[in-house]
């Protein structure tokens, strides 16, 4: 995954949904530093965390994915695992 692109999109959706980093981290059950690293692209976004993020944000992995990676998530409702 291209971490920076994913991170920017996660941050944008987080803000769109009205979460601060602190609130979002609490909802996910992770530390604020982890969500900050994910948003900056310095931490690899693993499947389990991606699934948690999409669940909290109420969006699909396909919707969250950068354009060049959307095809990996088509028709995969409720399952954020990478192909």
N, C-alpha and C positions, 0 to 999 in steps of 0.2 A: 504494500500500500504506500502510496505517496503521502507520507504523514502530514506535510504542510497543507495539502489540499483538504484532506479529511479534517484536520484540526480547524482550519478556517471555517469549514462548513458546520462543524459541530458548534463552534463558538457562535456563528450566525444564528443557527436554530435555537441554541440555548437562550440567546438574547431575545430572539423573536418570541419565545415562549415565556419570557419574563423572569428567567432564573439568573441569579448572580452565580459566580463560581462556587461560593460557599453553599448556597442552597442546592445547586446541582450536585455537588460532591456529596452532600448529605443524602439526597434522594438516591444516589447511586451506591452509597455506602463505601465511598473511597475518600482519600484525602484530597484537599484542595490542590496540593502540589501535583498530584497525579493528573487531575483534570487540566491543570495549567500546562503540564508537559505534553499531554495529548493535544491540546489546542495549539501549542507552539510547534508540534510535529517532532518533538524530541523523545517521545515515548511511543513505542509501537502499539498500535491499536489491535488488541487480540479479539478473537471472535466473541468471547463471553462479554467483554466490556462493550463491544459494538452492539450486541443484543440488548444489554442493559440500557445503553444510551438511547437506542431507538425506541425502546419500551417507555422510558421516562418521557421522552419528547413526543411520543405518540405519532411517530412517522415510521416508514419502512426503511430498510437498509438501502433499497434502490433509490428512494427519494433523497437520502442523505449522501449517497455516493457521488463522487465527482463524475462528470459526464462520461469520461473515457472508461469508467469502471461500472456504470449502471447495468450493462449487459450481464454482469456476474450475479446480479441479484434479481433479475426479472423472474416473475412468477414464483417467488420464494417467500410467501406470506409467513410472518412469525418466525422466520429462520434466517438469521443474519450471517450464517457461516459462509466463508469464502468458498468458491468453487476451486 
